[in-house]
């Protein structure tokens, strides 16, 4: 089973970019962390390629509104 860790989009006409990291509900194995460069620490901090990022907690209803 997989889990969403990032939501990203690019507007094709303007080039505007949106990217947001999402709090995972599943543990990311150490093997997967090495491949994708994303680590989640016990205290809720997410690291991407060694740098900390802000996590956004989305509710499922919000995701349906976006799609």
CHARMM internal coordinates of N, CA and C (Angstrom, degrees):
IC EDIT
DIST 1 N 1 CA 1.4409
DIST 1 CA 1 C 1.5277
ANGL 1 N 1 CA 1 C 108.73
DIST 1 C 2 N 1.3186
ANGL 1 CA 1 C 2 N 117.40
DIHE 1 N 1 CA 1 C 2 N 142.80
DIST 2 N 2 CA 1.4653
ANGL 1 C 2 N 2 CA 121.48
DIHE 1 CA 1 C 2 N 2 CA -178.80
DIST 2 CA 2 C 1.5245
ANGL 2 N 2 CA 2 C 110.57
DIHE 1 C 2 N 2 CA 2 C -111.06
DIST 2 C 3 N 1.3098
ANGL 2 CA 2 C 3 N 115.86
DIHE 2 N 2 CA 2 C 3 N 171.93
DIST 3 N 3 CA 1.4521
ANGL 2 C 3 N 3 CA 122.71
DIHE 2 CA 2 C 3 N 3 CA -178.82
DIST 3 CA 3 C 1.5215
ANGL 3 N 3 CA 3 C 108.04
DIHE 2 C 3 N 3 CA 3 C -142.25
DIST 3 C 4 N 1.3088
ANGL 3 CA 3 C 4 N 117.65
DIHE 3 N 3 CA 3 C 4 N 147.88
DIST 4 N 4 CA 1.4599
ANGL 3 C 4 N 4 CA 122.09
DIHE 3 CA 3 C 4 N 4 CA 178.28
DIST 4 CA 4 C 1.5220
ANGL 4 N 4 CA 4 C 108.48
DIHE 3 C 4 N 4 CA 4 C -79.59
DIST 4 C 5 N 1.3457
ANGL 4 CA 4 C 5 N 117.52
DIHE 4 N 4 CA 4 C 5 N 129.79
DIST 5 N 5 CA 1.4579
ANGL 4 C 5 N 5 CA 121.30
DIHE 4 CA 4 C 5 N 5 CA 176.53
DIST 5 CA 5 C 1.5225
ANGL 5 N 5 CA 5 C 111.98
DIHE 4 C 5 N 5 CA 5 C -116.40
DIST 5 C 6 N 1.3441
ANGL 5 CA 5 C 6 N 117.19
DIHE 5 N 5 CA 5 C 6 N -20.06
DIST 6 N 6 CA 1.4607
ANGL 5 C 6 N 6 CA 120.21
DIHE 5 CA 5 C 6 N 6 CA -179.24
DIST 6 CA 6 C 1.5203
ANGL 6 N 6 CA 6 C 109.52
DIHE 5 C 6 N 6 CA 6 C -146.72
DIST 6 C 7 N 1.3362
ANGL 6 CA 6 C 7 N 114.90
DIHE 6 N 6 CA 6 C 7 N 140.62
DIST 7 N 7 CA 1.4601
ANGL 6 C 7 N 7 CA 121.74
DIHE 6 CA 6 C 7 N 7 CA 172.12
DIST 7 CA 7 C 1.5222
ANGL 7 N 7 CA 7 C 105.62
DIHE 6 C 7 N 7 CA 7 C -118.22
DIST 7 C 8 N 1.3189
ANGL 7 CA 7 C 8 N 117.00
DIHE 7 N 7 CA 7 C 8 N 124.66
DIST 8 N 8 CA 1.4612
ANGL 7 C 8 N 8 CA 120.49
DIHE 7 CA 7 C 8 N 8 CA -178.10
DIST 8 CA 8 C 1.5162
ANGL 8 N 8 CA 8 C 110.09
DIHE 7 C 8 N 8 CA 8 C -142.94
DIST 8 C 9 N 1.3364
ANGL 8 CA 8 C 9 N 115.49
DIHE 8 N 8 CA 8 C 9 N 151.07
DIST 9 N 9 CA 1.4653
ANGL 8 C 9 N 9 CA 120.92
DIHE 8 CA 8 C 9 N 9 CA 178.88
DIST 9 CA 9 C 1.5246
ANGL 9 N 9 CA 9 C 109.10
DIHE 8 C 9 N 9 CA 9 C -155.17
DIST 9 C 10 N 1.3265
ANGL 9 CA 9 C 10 N 115.51
DIHE 9 N 9 CA 9 C 10 N 154.69
DIST 10 N 10 CA 1.4609
ANGL 9 C 10 N 10 CA 122.38
DIHE 9 CA 9 C 10 N 10 CA 174.38
DIST 10 CA 10 C 1.5161
ANGL 10 N 10 CA 10 C 107.31
DIHE 9 C 10 N 10 CA 10 C -130.04
DIST 10 C 11 N 1.3456
ANGL 10 CA 10 C 11 N 116.67
DIHE 10 N 10 CA 10 C 11 N 128.41
DIST 11 N 11 CA 1.4661
ANGL 10 C 11 N 11 CA 121.11
DIHE 10 CA 10 C 11 N 11 CA 175.68
DIST 11 CA 11 C 1.5212
ANGL 11 N 11 CA 11 C 106.82
DIHE 10 C 11 N 11 CA 11 C -77.19
DIST 11 C 12 N 1.3250
ANGL 11 CA 11 C 12 N 117.24
DIHE 11 N 11 CA 11 C 12 N 119.65
DIST 12 N 12 CA 1.4645
ANGL 11 C 12 N 12 CA 120.85
DIHE 11 CA 11 C 12 N 12 CA -172.18
DIST 12 CA 12 C 1.5263
ANGL 12 N 12 CA 12 C 113.73
DIHE 11 C 12 N 12 CA 12 C -65.51
DIST 12 C 13 N 1.3250
ANGL 12 CA 12 C 13 N 118.73
DIHE 12 N 12 CA 12 C 13 N -32.18
DIST 13 N 13 CA 1.4647
ANGL 12 C 13 N 13 CA 120.39
DIHE 12 CA 12 C 13 N 13 CA -178.14
DIST 13 CA 13 C 1.5232
ANGL 13 N 13 CA 13 C 112.79
DIHE 12 C 13 N 13 CA 13 C -81.03
DIST 13 C 14 N 1.3267
ANGL 13 CA 13 C 14 N 117.68
DIHE 13 N 13 CA 13 C 14 N -40.38
DIST 14 N 14 CA 1.4702
ANGL 13 C 14 N 14 CA 120.67
DIHE 13 CA 13 C 14 N 14 CA -175.41
DIST 14 CA 14 C 1.5178
ANGL 14 N 14 CA 14 C 113.44
DIHE 13 C 14 N 14 CA 14 C -99.80
DIST 14 C 15 N 1.3286
ANGL 14 CA 14 C 15 N 117.87
DIHE 14 N 14 CA 14 C 15 N -19.06
DIST 15 N 15 CA 1.4480
ANGL 14 C 15 N 15 CA 121.14
DIHE 14 CA 14 C 15 N 15 CA -176.80
DIST 15 CA 15 C 1.5176
ANGL 15 N 15 CA 15 C 113.88
DIHE 14 C 15 N 15 CA 15 C 80.28
DIST 15 C 16 N 1.3497
ANGL 15 CA 15 C 16 N 117.21
DIHE 15 N 15 CA 15 C 16 N 3.03
DIST 16 N 16 CA 1.4636
ANGL 15 C 16 N 16 CA 121.32
DIHE 15 CA 15 C 16 N 16 CA 178.76
DIST 16 CA 16 C 1.5158
ANGL 16 N 16 CA 16 C 109.46
DIHE 15 C 16 N 16 CA 16 C -59.37
DIST 16 C 17 N 1.3287
ANGL 16 CA 16 C 17 N 116.45
DIHE 16 N 16 CA 16 C 17 N 132.76
DIST 17 N 17 CA 1.4579
ANGL 16 C 17 N 17 CA 121.42
DIHE 16 CA 16 C 17 N 17 CA -178.12
DIST 17 CA 17 C 1.5233
ANGL 17 N 17 CA 17 C 110.39
DIHE 16 C 17 N 17 CA 17 C -113.69
DIST 17 C 18 N 1.3167
ANGL 17 CA 17 C 18 N 115.84
DIHE 17 N 17 CA 17 C 18 N 139.27
DIST 18 N 18 CA 1.4602
ANGL 17 C 18 N 18 CA 122.90
DIHE 17 CA 17 C 18 N 18 CA 175.66
DIST 18 CA 18 C 1.5137
ANGL 18 N 18 CA 18 C 107.25
DIHE 17 C 18 N 18 CA 18 C -126.85
DIST 18 C 19 N 1.3187
ANGL 18 CA 18 C 19 N 116.43
DIHE 18 N 18 CA 18 C 19 N 133.64
DIST 19 N 19 CA 1.4505
ANGL 18 C 19 N 19 CA 120.90
DIHE 18 CA 18 C 19 N 19 CA 176.82
DIST 19 CA 19 C 1.5177
ANGL 19 N 19 CA 19 C 108.79
DIHE 18 C 19 N 19 CA 19 C -148.23
DIST 19 C 20 N 1.3166
ANGL 19 CA 19 C 20 N 115.94
DIHE 19 N 19 CA 19 C 20 N 133.25
DIST 20 N 20 CA 1.4564
ANGL 19 C 20 N 20 CA 121.39
DIHE 19 CA 19 C 20 N 20 CA -179.12
DIST 20 CA 20 C 1.5233
ANGL 20 N 20 CA 20 C 108.36
DIHE 19 C 20 N 20 CA 20 C -144.43
DIST 20 C 21 N 1.3112
ANGL 20 CA 20 C 21 N 116.00
DIHE 20 N 20 CA 20 C 21 N 137.16
DIST 21 N 21 CA 1.4578
ANGL 20 C 21 N 21 CA 120.54
DIHE 20 CA 20 C 21 N 21 CA 176.48
DIST 21 CA 21 C 1.5168
ANGL 21 N 21 CA 21 C 109.26
DIHE 20 C 21 N 21 CA 21 C -96.25
DIST 21 C 22 N 1.3144
ANGL 21 CA 21 C 22 N 115.71
DIHE 21 N 21 CA 21 C 22 N 140.41
DIST 22 N 22 CA 1.4560
ANGL 21 C 22 N 22 CA 123.14
DIHE 21 CA 21 C 22 N 22 CA -172.36
DIST 22 CA 22 C 1.5227
ANGL 22 N 22 CA 22 C 109.62
DIHE 21 C 22 N 22 CA 22 C -112.87
DIST 22 C 23 N 1.3395
ANGL 22 CA 22 C 23 N 115.79
DIHE 22 N 22 CA 22 C 23 N 137.85
DIST 23 N 23 CA 1.4528
ANGL 22 C 23 N 23 CA 120.32
DIHE 22 CA 22 C 23 N 23 CA 176.41
DIST 23 CA 23 C 1.5285
ANGL 23 N 23 CA 23 C 109.27
DIHE 22 C 23 N 23 CA 23 C -61.32
DIST 23 C 24 N 1.3074
ANGL 23 CA 23 C 24 N 116.51
DIHE 23 N 23 CA 23 C 24 N 124.79
DIST 24 N 24 CA 1.4636
ANGL 23 C 24 N 24 CA 120.55
DIHE 23 CA 23 C 24 N 24 CA -178.65
DIST 24 CA 24 C 1.5236
ANGL 24 N 24 CA 24 C 110.69
DIHE 23 C 24 N 24 CA 24 C -79.43
DIST 24 C 25 N 1.3044
ANGL 24 CA 24 C 25 N 115.28
DIHE 24 N 24 CA 24 C 25 N 153.03
DIST 25 N 25 CA 1.4646
ANGL 24 C 25 N 25 CA 120.14
DIHE 24 CA 24 C 25 N 25 CA 177.43
DIST 25 CA 25 C 1.5225
ANGL 25 N 25 CA 25 C 110.95
DIHE 24 C 25 N 25 CA 25 C -103.71
DIST 25 C 26 N 1.3268
ANGL 25 CA 25 C 26 N 115.75
DIHE 25 N 25 CA 25 C 26 N -4.70
DIST 26 N 26 CA 1.4577
ANGL 25 C 26 N 26 CA 121.17
DIHE 25 CA 25 C 26 N 26 CA -178.79
DIST 26 CA 26 C 1.5309
ANGL 26 N 26 CA 26 C 109.29
DIHE 25 C 26 N 26 CA 26 C -123.53
DIST 26 C 27 N 1.3121
ANGL 26 CA 26 C 27 N 116.46
DIHE 26 N 26 CA 26 C 27 N 156.18
DIST 27 N 27 CA 1.4562
ANGL 26 C 27 N 27 CA 122.02
DIHE 26 CA 26 C 27 N 27 CA 175.73
DIST 27 CA 27 C 1.5262
ANGL 27 N 27 CA 27 C 109.33
DIHE 26 C 27 N 27 CA 27 C -74.81
DIST 27 C 28 N 1.3269
ANGL 27 CA 27 C 28 N 116.07
DIHE 27 N 27 CA 27 C 28 N 135.08
DIST 28 N 28 CA 1.4598
ANGL 27 C 28 N 28 CA 120.81
DIHE 27 CA 27 C 28 N 28 CA 176.46
DIST 28 CA 28 C 1.5261
ANGL 28 N 28 CA 28 C 106.88
DIHE 27 C 28 N 28 CA 28 C -94.79
DIST 28 C 29 N 1.3260
ANGL 28 CA 28 C 29 N 117.36
DIHE 28 N 28 CA 28 C 29 N 120.74
DIST 29 N 29 CA 1.4694
ANGL 28 C 29 N 29 CA 121.05
DIHE 28 CA 28 C 29 N 29 CA -177.65
DIST 29 CA 29 C 1.5280
ANGL 29 N 29 CA 29 C 110.52
DIHE 28 C 29 N 29 CA 29 C -64.71
DIST 29 C 30 N 1.3163
ANGL 29 CA 29 C 30 N 116.34
DIHE 29 N 29 CA 29 C 30 N 157.08
DIST 30 N 30 CA 1.4649
ANGL 29 C 30 N 30 CA 120.79
DIHE 29 CA 29 C 30 N 30 CA -179.09
DIST 30 CA 30 C 1.5263
ANGL 30 N 30 CA 30 C 111.33
DIHE 29 C 30 N 30 CA 30 C -62.60
DIST 30 C 31 N 1.3318
ANGL 30 CA 30 C 31 N 117.58
DIHE 30 N 30 CA 30 C 31 N -33.16
DIST 31 N 31 CA 1.4636
ANGL 30 C 31 N 31 CA 120.85
DIHE 30 CA 30 C 31 N 31 CA 178.36
DIST 31 CA 31 C 1.5308
ANGL 31 N 31 CA 31 C 110.53
DIHE 30 C 31 N 31 CA 31 C -65.30
DIST 31 C 32 N 1.3259
ANGL 31 CA 31 C 32 N 116.51
DIHE 31 N 31 CA 31 C 32 N -43.96
DIST 32 N 32 CA 1.4676
ANGL 31 C 32 N 32 CA 120.86
DIHE 31 CA 31 C 32 N 32 CA 179.66
DIST 32 CA 32 C 1.5247
ANGL 32 N 32 CA 32 C 110.02
DIHE 31 C 32 N 32 CA 32 C -68.22
DIST 32 C 33 N 1.3244
ANGL 32 CA 32 C 33 N 117.88
DIHE 32 N 32 CA 32 C 33 N -39.34
DIST 33 N 33 CA 1.4647
ANGL 32 C 33 N 33 CA 121.15
DIHE 32 CA 32 C 33 N 33 CA 178.60
DIST 33 CA 33 C 1.5250
ANGL 33 N 33 CA 33 C 110.83
DIHE 32 C 33 N 33 CA 33 C -57.27
DIST 33 C 34 N 1.3296
ANGL 33 CA 33 C 34 N 117.09
DIHE 33 N 33 CA 33 C 34 N -39.69
DIST 34 N 34 CA 1.4674
ANGL 33 C 34 N 34 CA 120.82
DIHE 33 CA 33 C 34 N 34 CA 179.05
DIST 34 CA 34 C 1.5302
ANGL 34 N 34 CA 34 C 111.36
DIHE 33 C 34 N 34 CA 34 C -65.55
DIST 34 C 35 N 1.3214
ANGL 34 CA 34 C 35 N 117.45
DIHE 34 N 34 CA 34 C 35 N -37.72
DIST 35 N 35 CA 1.4666
ANGL 34 C 35 N 35 CA 121.50
DIHE 34 CA 34 C 35 N 35 CA -177.55
DIST 35 CA 35 C 1.5219
ANGL 35 N 35 CA 35 C 111.75
DIHE 34 C 35 N 35 CA 35 C -73.34
DIST 35 C 36 N 1.3405
ANGL 35 CA 35 C 36 N 117.68
DIHE 35 N 35 CA 35 C 36 N -46.33
DIST 36 N 36 CA 1.4662
ANGL 35 C 36 N 36 CA 120.84
DIHE 35 CA 35 C 36 N 36 CA -173.96
DIST 36 CA 36 C 1.5194
ANGL 36 N 36 CA 36 C 114.01
DIHE 35 C 36 N 36 CA 36 C -94.29
DIST 36 C 37 N 1.3382
ANGL 36 CA 36 C 37 N 117.52
DIHE 36 N 36 CA 36 C 37 N -11.57
DIST 37 N 37 CA 1.4635
ANGL 36 C 37 N 37 CA 120.85
DIHE 36 CA 36 C 37 N 37 CA 177.44
DIST 37 CA 37 C 1.5123
ANGL 37 N 37 CA 37 C 114.34
DIHE 36 C 37 N 37 CA 37 C 76.39
DIST 37 C 38 N 1.3375
ANGL 37 CA 37 C 38 N 117.70
DIHE 37 N 37 CA 37 C 38 N 14.42
DIST 38 N 38 CA 1.4623
ANGL 37 C 38 N 38 CA 121.46
DIHE 37 CA 37 C 38 N 38 CA -179.60
DIST 38 CA 38 C 1.5226
ANGL 38 N 38 CA 38 C 109.36
DIHE 37 C 38 N 38 CA 38 C -111.31
DIST 38 C 39 N 1.3249
ANGL 38 CA 38 C 39 N 115.79
DIHE 38 N 38 CA 38 C 39 N 128.66
DIST 39 N 39 CA 1.4610
ANGL 38 C 39 N 39 CA 121.96
DIHE 38 CA 38 C 39 N 39 CA 176.80
DIST 39 CA 39 C 1.5193
ANGL 39 N 39 CA 39 C 108.86
DIHE 38 C 39 N 39 CA 39 C -125.60
DIST 39 C 40 N 1.3223
ANGL 39 CA 39 C 40 N 116.64
DIHE 39 N 39 CA 39 C 40 N 140.21
DIST 40 N 40 CA 1.4589
ANGL 39 C 40 N 40 CA 121.60
DIHE 39 CA 39 C 40 N 40 CA 176.11
DIST 40 CA 40 C 1.5219
ANGL 40 N 40 CA 40 C 107.38
DIHE 39 C 40 N 40 CA 40 C -118.64
DIST 40 C 41 N 1.3234
ANGL 40 CA 40 C 41 N 116.24
DIHE 40 N 40 CA 40 C 41 N 125.64
DIST 41 N 41 CA 1.4519
ANGL 40 C 41 N 41 CA 121.36
DIHE 40 CA 40 C 41 N 41 CA -178.25
DIST 41 CA 41 C 1.5239
ANGL 41 N 41 CA 41 C 110.10
DIHE 40 C 41 N 41 CA 41 C -95.55
DIST 41 C 42 N 1.3218
ANGL 41 CA 41 C 42 N 116.39
DIHE 41 N 41 CA 41 C 42 N 158.74
DIST 42 N 42 CA 1.4666
ANGL 41 C 42 N 42 CA 122.48
DIHE 41 CA 41 C 42 N 42 CA -176.24
DIST 42 CA 42 C 1.5204
ANGL 42 N 42 CA 42 C 113.39
DIHE 41 C 42 N 42 CA 42 C -54.35
DIST 42 C 43 N 1.3203
ANGL 42 CA 42 C 43 N 118.31
DIHE 42 N 42 CA 42 C 43 N -31.64
DIST 43 N 43 CA 1.4518
ANGL 42 C 43 N 43 CA 121.07
DIHE 42 CA 42 C 43 N 43 CA -177.05
DIST 43 CA 43 C 1.5261
ANGL 43 N 43 CA 43 C 112.28
DIHE 42 C 43 N 43 CA 43 C -90.16
DIST 43 C 44 N 1.3464
ANGL 43 CA 43 C 44 N 118.01
DIHE 43 N 43 CA 43 C 44 N 17.72
DIST 44 N 44 CA 1.4605
ANGL 43 C 44 N 44 CA 122.46
DIHE 43 CA 43 C 44 N 44 CA 171.75
DIST 44 CA 44 C 1.5125
ANGL 44 N 44 CA 44 C 116.44
DIHE 43 C 44 N 44 CA 44 C 85.23
DIST 44 C 45 N 1.3248
ANGL 44 CA 44 C 45 N 117.52
DIHE 44 N 44 CA 44 C 45 N 8.41
DIST 45 N 45 CA 1.4623
ANGL 44 C 45 N 45 CA 120.02
DIHE 44 CA 44 C 45 N 45 CA 178.35
DIST 45 CA 45 C 1.5212
ANGL 45 N 45 CA 45 C 108.79
DIHE 44 C 45 N 45 CA 45 C -89.68
DIST 45 C 46 N 1.3239
ANGL 45 CA 45 C 46 N 115.54
DIHE 45 N 45 CA 45 C 46 N 132.51
DIST 46 N 46 CA 1.4548
ANGL 45 C 46 N 46 CA 121.23
DIHE 45 CA 45 C 46 N 46 CA 178.77
DIST 46 CA 46 C 1.5170
ANGL 46 N 46 CA 46 C 108.32
DIHE 45 C 46 N 46 CA 46 C -105.05
DIST 46 C 47 N 1.3041
ANGL 46 CA 46 C 47 N 116.43
DIHE 46 N 46 CA 46 C 47 N 134.92
DIST 47 N 47 CA 1.4551
ANGL 46 C 47 N 47 CA 122.38
DIHE 46 CA 46 C 47 N 47 CA 179.36
DIST 47 CA 47 C 1.5274
ANGL 47 N 47 CA 47 C 108.62
DIHE 46 C 47 N 47 CA 47 C -118.46
DIST 47 C 48 N 1.3400
ANGL 47 CA 47 C 48 N 116.07
DIHE 47 N 47 CA 47 C 48 N 132.53
DIST 48 N 48 CA 1.4633
ANGL 47 C 48 N 48 CA 121.53
DIHE 47 CA 47 C 48 N 48 CA 176.57
DIST 48 CA 48 C 1.5197
ANGL 48 N 48 CA 48 C 107.17
DIHE 47 C 48 N 48 CA 48 C -119.33
DIST 48 C 49 N 1.3276
ANGL 48 CA 48 C 49 N 115.55
DIHE 48 N 48 CA 48 C 49 N 117.02
DIST 49 N 49 CA 1.4692
ANGL 48 C 49 N 49 CA 122.37
DIHE 48 CA 48 C 49 N 49 CA -178.29
DIST 49 CA 49 C 1.5264
ANGL 49 N 49 CA 49 C 111.63
DIHE 48 C 49 N 49 CA 49 C 50.76
DIST 49 C 50 N 1.3351
ANGL 49 CA 49 C 50 N 116.33
DIHE 49 N 49 CA 49 C 50 N 40.30
DIST 50 N 50 CA 1.4603
ANGL 49 C 50 N 50 CA 121.84
DIHE 49 CA 49 C 50 N 50 CA 175.40
DIST 50 CA 50 C 1.5133
ANGL 50 N 50 CA 50 C 116.27
DIHE 49 C 50 N 50 CA 50 C 90.15
DIST 50 C 51 N 1.3415
ANGL 50 CA 50 C 51 N 118.61
DIHE 50 N 50 CA 50 C 51 N -10.42
DIST 51 N 51 CA 1.4643
ANGL 50 C 51 N 51 CA 121.28
DIHE 50 CA 50 C 51 N 51 CA 179.83
DIST 51 CA 51 C 1.5218
ANGL 51 N 51 CA 51 C 111.07
DIHE 50 C 51 N 51 CA 51 C -108.00
DIST 51 C 52 N 1.3259
ANGL 51 CA 51 C 52 N 116.78
DIHE 51 N 51 CA 51 C 52 N 140.81
DIST 52 N 52 CA 1.4633
ANGL 51 C 52 N 52 CA 120.52
DIHE 51 CA 51 C 52 N 52 CA -179.99
DIST 52 CA 52 C 1.5301
ANGL 52 N 52 CA 52 C 110.75
DIHE 51 C 52 N 52 CA 52 C -74.59
DIST 52 C 53 N 1.3223
ANGL 52 CA 52 C 53 N 116.12
DIHE 52 N 52 CA 52 C 53 N 144.12
DIST 53 N 53 CA 1.4648
ANGL 52 C 53 N 53 CA 121.72
DIHE 52 CA 52 C 53 N 53 CA 176.55
DIST 53 CA 53 C 1.5245
ANGL 53 N 53 CA 53 C 108.88
DIHE 52 C 53 N 53 CA 53 C -129.40
DIST 53 C 54 N 1.3153
ANGL 53 CA 53 C 54 N 115.77
DIHE 53 N 53 CA 53 C 54 N 159.85
DIST 54 N 54 CA 1.4602
ANGL 53 C 54 N 54 CA 121.47
DIHE 53 CA 53 C 54 N 54 CA 178.54
DIST 54 CA 54 C 1.5205
ANGL 54 N 54 CA 54 C 108.46
DIHE 53 C 54 N 54 CA 54 C -83.27
DIST 54 C 55 N 1.3148
ANGL 54 CA 54 C 55 N 115.94
DIHE 54 N 54 CA 54 C 55 N 130.76
DIST 55 N 55 CA 1.4607
ANGL 54 C 55 N 55 CA 121.27
DIHE 54 CA 54 C 55 N 55 CA 176.93
DIST 55 CA 55 C 1.5115
ANGL 55 N 55 CA 55 C 110.32
DIHE 54 C 55 N 55 CA 55 C -89.84
DIST 55 C 56 N 1.3037
ANGL 55 CA 55 C 56 N 115.90
DIHE 55 N 55 CA 55 C 56 N 142.56
DIST 56 N 56 CA 1.4467
ANGL 55 C 56 N 56 CA 121.95
DIHE 55 CA 55 C 56 N 56 CA 174.89
DIST 56 CA 56 C 1.5196
ANGL 56 N 56 CA 56 C 107.03
DIHE 55 C 56 N 56 CA 56 C -114.16
DIST 56 C 57 N 1.3171
ANGL 56 CA 56 C 57 N 116.87
DIHE 56 N 56 CA 56 C 57 N 132.66
DIST 57 N 57 CA 1.4570
ANGL 56 C 57 N 57 CA 121.15
DIHE 56 CA 56 C 57 N 57 CA 178.28
DIST 57 CA 57 C 1.5270
ANGL 57 N 57 CA 57 C 107.01
DIHE 56 C 57 N 57 CA 57 C -99.41
DIST 57 C 58 N 1.3124
ANGL 57 CA 57 C 58 N 115.67
DIHE 57 N 57 CA 57 C 58 N 107.75
DIST 58 N 58 CA 1.4554
ANGL 57 C 58 N 58 CA 121.20
DIHE 57 CA 57 C 58 N 58 CA 179.38
DIST 58 CA 58 C 1.5134
ANGL 58 N 58 CA 58 C 109.92
DIHE 57 C 58 N 58 CA 58 C -94.67
DIST 58 C 59 N 1.3007
ANGL 58 CA 58 C 59 N 115.09
DIHE 58 N 58 CA 58 C 59 N 144.05
DIST 59 N 59 CA 1.4479
ANGL 58 C 59 N 59 CA 119.48
DIHE 58 CA 58 C 59 N 59 CA 171.17
DIST 59 CA 59 C 1.5202
ANGL 59 N 59 CA 59 C 107.12
DIHE 58 C 59 N 59 CA 59 C -93.21
DIST 59 C 60 N 1.3087
ANGL 59 CA 59 C 60 N 117.15
DIHE 59 N 59 CA 59 C 60 N 149.44
DIST 60 N 60 CA 1.4568
ANGL 59 C 60 N 60 CA 121.73
DIHE 59 CA 59 C 60 N 60 CA -177.63
DIST 60 CA 60 C 1.5206
ANGL 60 N 60 CA 60 C 111.60
DIHE 59 C 60 N 60 CA 60 C -55.43
DIST 60 C 61 N 1.3260
ANGL 60 CA 60 C 61 N 118.33
DIHE 60 N 60 CA 60 C 61 N -36.82
DIST 61 N 61 CA 1.4643
ANGL 60 C 61 N 61 CA 121.52
DIHE 60 CA 60 C 61 N 61 CA 179.99
DIST 61 CA 61 C 1.5273
ANGL 61 N 61 CA 61 C 110.55
DIHE 60 C 61 N 61 CA 61 C -60.91
DIST 61 C 62 N 1.3279
ANGL 61 CA 61 C 62 N 117.35
DIHE 61 N 61 CA 61 C 62 N -40.13
DIST 62 N 62 CA 1.4595
ANGL 61 C 62 N 62 CA 120.80
DIHE 61 CA 61 C 62 N 62 CA 179.32
DIST 62 CA 62 C 1.5296
ANGL 62 N 62 CA 62 C 111.07
DIHE 61 C 62 N 62 CA 62 C -63.25
DIST 62 C 63 N 1.3217
ANGL 62 CA 62 C 63 N 117.35
DIHE 62 N 62 CA 62 C 63 N -40.86
DIST 63 N 63 CA 1.4659
ANGL 62 C 63 N 63 CA 120.06
DIHE 62 CA 62 C 63 N 63 CA 178.69
DIST 63 CA 63 C 1.5193
ANGL 63 N 63 CA 63 C 111.08
DIHE 62 C 63 N 63 CA 63 C -61.99
DIST 63 C 64 N 1.3273
ANGL 63 CA 63 C 64 N 117.67
DIHE 63 N 63 CA 63 C 64 N -39.42
DIST 64 N 64 CA 1.4643
ANGL 63 C 64 N 64 CA 120.26
DIHE 63 CA 63 C 64 N 64 CA 178.01
DIST 64 CA 64 C 1.5176
ANGL 64 N 64 CA 64 C 111.32
DIHE 63 C 64 N 64 CA 64 C -65.50
DIST 64 C 65 N 1.3413
ANGL 64 CA 64 C 65 N 117.87
DIHE 64 N 64 CA 64 C 65 N -33.19
DIST 65 N 65 CA 1.4609
ANGL 64 C 65 N 65 CA 121.13
DIHE 64 CA 64 C 65 N 65 CA 179.18
DIST 65 CA 65 C 1.5187
ANGL 65 N 65 CA 65 C 111.03
DIHE 64 C 65 N 65 CA 65 C -67.91
DIST 65 C 66 N 1.3482
ANGL 65 CA 65 C 66 N 117.18
DIHE 65 N 65 CA 65 C 66 N -35.82
DIST 66 N 66 CA 1.4555
ANGL 65 C 66 N 66 CA 121.36
DIHE 65 CA 65 C 66 N 66 CA -179.87
DIST 66 CA 66 C 1.5133
ANGL 66 N 66 CA 66 C 111.21
DIHE 65 C 66 N 66 CA 66 C -69.01
DIST 66 C 67 N 1.3181
ANGL 66 CA 66 C 67 N 116.55
DIHE 66 N 66 CA 66 C 67 N -43.34
DIST 67 N 67 CA 1.4560
ANGL 66 C 67 N 67 CA 121.32
DIHE 66 CA 66 C 67 N 67 CA -178.30
DIST 67 CA 67 C 1.4937
ANGL 67 N 67 CA 67 C 107.70
DIHE 66 C 67 N 67 CA 67 C -74.44
END
COOR INIT
IC SEED 1 N 1 CA 1 C
IC BUILD
